[in-house]
Amino acid sequence: MISVFGSANMDLVAYVEAAPGLGETVTGREFRTVPGGKGANQAIAAARAGAEVVFLGAVGDDAFGPELRRTLAGAGVDVSGLRTVPGPSGIAQIVVDGQGGNSIIVVPGANGAVTAPSEAELEVIARSDVLLLQLELPIEAVTAAARAARAAGTTVILTPAPVQPLPDELLDAVDILVANEHEAAAITGLADHEEAVRELRTRVGWVIITLGARGALTAAPGAGPAVHVRAPEVRAVDTTAAGDTFVGALAAAHVERQSPDRAVRFAGAAAALSVQREGASTSMPGRAEIDQSLARSDG
């Protein structure tokens, strides 16, 4: 079982040919509201990849809250531990340009009320095989969840986004760190990806740096130097939540005890499928699609 202690947001997505600069107004071609949030995205991605998933977090008592809950449940995620708190749900304002790139502003809303895991949430984490964490909840809550998971023998996978300084007690509780190239550079101060991997491996057993269309660098426990795993070549339409899709699928593969190399390839195939569709949770592939994509690349 995978537990996800993280954020749920409503994504407010505007599609434009070119993102506006400071003080500039542009005309968009489309606007959508799409359930998202890094925690919810990873939960849905893991569930669609075939895992049993429990989501732990909070939504507000506004109109977005029930929709976020329904979306998670509809994807097969257990939402019995999802809190409802007074006030607005979290939102993310996203601008997607004509090349599929995006810029994002996150307003925490209800996510900011999760300042510590509850006793019930700690029990779920202790029963889990894997705990997925991100940094859209208060850092003290994320750290407490990670420490509880480590004490219970639950594998901790951290996505350090939005990037910020990581407390030593958080990093020391992480088993698998999955960072994109910008996050890895910000955390280590190193622009060279392989140097960043080596630096991070002094603290974390398995380090993965995702490189977008170029694939990922992975250095698993007991392995030698970082290995470059290439991504399938596809035309990106919208890269929103590609990283979350990667992490959710990776967690599902890890629970199945796939080898590290196979797990990264499985996650990369899922992410490549997601960028060919618009939206966050709406873009995530099912297990059959991921398996078919891997079979084609193996063939």
VENMOHU-V110449 format. One record per backbone hydrogen bond with DSSP energy under -1.0 kcal/mol. CO is the residue of the C=O (numbers start at 0). NH is the residue of the N-H. E is the energy in kcal/mol with one decimal. If there is no record, write none. Layout:
CO/NH/E + CO/NH/E
//
This chain:
0/128/-2.7 + 0/129/-1.7 + 1/53/-2.5 + 2/131/-2.7 + 3/55/-3.4 + 6/39/-2.7 + 8/35/-3.7 + 9/91/-2.1 + 10/33/-2.7 + 11/93/-2.5 + 12/31/-2.5 + 13/95/-2.7 + 14/28/-3.0 + 14/29/-1.1 + 16/97/-2.1 + 20/23/-2.2 + 29/14/-2.7 + 31/12/-3.0 + 33/10/-2.9 + 34/280/-1.0 + 35/8/-2.1 + 36/40/-3.2 + 37/41/-2.2 + 38/42/-2.2 + 39/43/-2.6 + 40/44/-2.7 + 41/45/-2.4 + 42/46/-2.3 + 43/47/-2.7 + 44/48/-1.4 + 45/50/-2.4 + 46/49/-1.5 + 47/286/-1.3 + 51/1/-2.8 + 52/77/-2.7 + 53/3/-2.6 + 55/5/-2.0 + 56/82/-2.8 + 58/84/-2.6 + 63/67/-2.5 + 64/68/-2.2 + 65/69/-2.6 + 66/70/-2.2 + 67/71/-2.0 + 68/72/-2.5 + 69/73/-2.8 + 70/74/-1.1 + 71/76/-2.2 + 72/75/-1.8 + 77/54/-2.6 + 78/81/-1.7 + 82/58/-2.2 + 86/60/-1.5 + 87/109/-1.0 + 89/9/-2.3 + 90/106/-3.0 + 91/11/-3.4 + 92/104/-2.3 + 93/13/-2.9 + 94/102/-1.7 + 95/15/-2.8 + 96/99/-2.0 + 99/238/-2.4 + 100/96/-2.5 + 102/94/-2.5 + 104/92/-3.2 + 106/90/-2.3 + 107/110/-2.0 + 108/111/-1.6 + 109/112/-1.7 + 110/113/-1.5 + 112/114/-1.6 + 117/121/-2.4 + 118/122/-1.8 + 119/123/-1.8 + 120/124/-2.5 + 121/125/-2.2 + 122/126/-1.3 + 128/154/-2.1 + 129/2/-2.7 + 130/156/-2.8 + 131/4/-2.0 + 132/158/-2.4 + 137/141/-1.8 + 138/142/-2.4 + 139/143/-1.9 + 140/144/-2.2 + 141/145/-2.4 + 142/146/-2.5 + 143/147/-2.0 + 144/148/-2.2 + 145/149/-2.6 + 146/150/-2.2 + 147/151/-1.5 + 148/153/-2.5 + 154/130/-3.2 + 155/174/-1.9 + 155/175/-2.4 + 156/132/-2.6 + 157/177/-2.5 + 158/160/-2.3 + 160/134/-2.5 + 166/170/-2.3 + 167/171/-2.6 + 169/172/-1.5 + 170/173/-1.3 + 174/205/-1.9 + 175/157/-2.4 + 176/207/-2.8 + 178/209/-2.2 + 179/183/-2.7 + 180/184/-1.8 + 181/185/-2.2 + 182/186/-2.4 + 183/187/-2.2 + 184/188/-2.7 + 191/195/-2.3 + 192/196/-2.4 + 193/197/-2.2 + 194/198/-2.4 + 195/199/-2.6 + 196/200/-2.3 + 198/201/-1.1 + 199/202/-1.8 + 199/203/-2.2 + 205/176/-2.4 + 206/218/-2.4 + 207/178/-2.4 + 208/216/-2.8 + 209/180/-1.2 + 210/213/-1.8 + 211/214/-1.9 + 214/210/-3.5 + 215/228/-3.3 + 216/208/-2.6 + 217/226/-2.8 + 218/206/-2.0 + 219/222/-2.0 + 226/217/-2.4 + 228/215/-2.2 + 238/241/-2.1 + 240/244/-2.3 + 241/245/-2.2 + 242/246/-2.2 + 243/247/-2.7 + 244/248/-2.4 + 245/249/-2.4 + 246/250/-2.6 + 247/251/-1.9 + 248/252/-2.4 + 249/253/-2.5 + 250/254/-2.3 + 251/255/-1.4 + 252/257/-2.4 + 253/256/-1.6 + 258/262/-3.1 + 259/263/-2.1 + 260/264/-2.1 + 261/265/-2.7 + 262/266/-2.4 + 263/267/-2.5 + 264/268/-2.2 + 265/269/-1.9 + 266/270/-2.3 + 267/271/-2.3 + 268/272/-1.8 + 269/273/-1.9 + 270/274/-1.8 + 272/275/-1.0 + 273/276/-1.6 + 274/236/-3.8 + 274/237/-1.8 + 279/282/-1.7 + 285/289/-1.9 + 286/290/-2.7 + 287/291/-2.4 + 288/292/-2.4 + 289/293/-2.4 + 290/294/-2.4 + 291/295/-2.1 + 292/296/-1.9 + 293/297/-2.5 + 294/298/-1.9
//
